[in-house]
């Protein structure tokens, strides 16, 4: 088993930060979708959340893949 390089540590930290960002985006979308307020604004916030979370996941995957080498 070999030790992790500095680059691998930075990549892992970056992926964790991106995962936290995806969690926050999902949480905001969930709360906006579950809101009982009579406002279209919440729908506008919640509608693109799956796309945004998907894009964040793809970016995190590409970063993790690049940092694994």
C-alpha positions as CSV (number, residue, x, y, z in Angstrom):
1,X,0.0,0.0,0.0
2,X,1.4,3.4,-1.0
3,X,1.0,6.7,0.7
4,X,-1.2,9.3,-0.9
5,X,0.4,12.2,-2.7
6,X,-0.3,15.9,-2.0
7,X,-2.2,16.0,-5.2
8,X,-4.5,13.2,-4.1
9,X,-5.2,14.9,-0.8
10,X,-6.2,18.1,-2.6
11,X,-8.4,16.2,-5.0
12,X,-10.2,14.4,-2.1
13,X,-10.7,17.7,-0.3
14,X,-12.1,19.3,-3.5
15,X,-14.5,16.4,-4.1
16,X,-15.7,16.6,-0.5
17,X,-16.4,20.4,-0.9
18,X,-18.2,19.7,-4.2
19,X,-20.3,17.0,-2.5
20,X,-21.2,19.4,0.3
21,X,-22.2,22.0,-2.4
22,X,-24.4,19.4,-4.0
23,X,-26.0,18.6,-0.6
24,X,-26.8,22.3,0.0
25,X,-28.2,22.7,-3.5
26,X,-30.4,19.7,-3.0
27,X,-31.5,20.8,0.5
28,X,-32.5,24.3,-0.8
29,X,-34.4,22.7,-3.7
30,X,-36.1,20.2,-1.3
31,X,-37.1,23.0,1.1
32,X,-38.3,25.2,-1.8
33,X,-40.4,22.3,-3.2
34,X,-41.8,21.4,0.1
35,X,-42.7,24.9,1.0
36,X,-46.4,25.7,1.6
37,X,-46.0,29.3,0.6
38,X,-48.2,30.5,-2.2
39,X,-45.5,31.8,-4.4
40,X,-44.2,30.8,-7.8
41,X,-40.7,31.8,-6.8
42,X,-40.2,28.5,-4.9
43,X,-41.1,26.6,-8.0
44,X,-38.5,28.5,-10.0
45,X,-35.9,27.7,-7.4
46,X,-36.8,24.0,-7.1
47,X,-37.3,23.2,-10.8
48,X,-33.6,23.2,-11.9
49,X,-32.2,21.4,-8.8
50,X,-31.9,17.9,-10.3
51,X,-30.0,19.3,-13.3
52,X,-27.7,21.3,-11.1
53,X,-27.0,18.4,-8.8
54,X,-26.4,16.2,-11.8
55,X,-23.9,18.6,-13.2
56,X,-22.1,18.9,-9.9
57,X,-21.9,15.1,-9.7
58,X,-20.3,14.9,-13.2
59,X,-17.8,17.6,-12.3
60,X,-16.9,15.9,-9.0
61,X,-16.5,12.6,-10.9
62,X,-14.2,14.2,-13.5
63,X,-12.1,15.8,-10.8
64,X,-11.8,12.6,-8.8
65,X,-10.9,10.7,-12.0
66,X,-8.2,13.2,-12.9
67,X,-6.8,13.2,-9.4
68,X,-6.6,9.4,-9.1
69,X,-3.7,9.1,-11.6
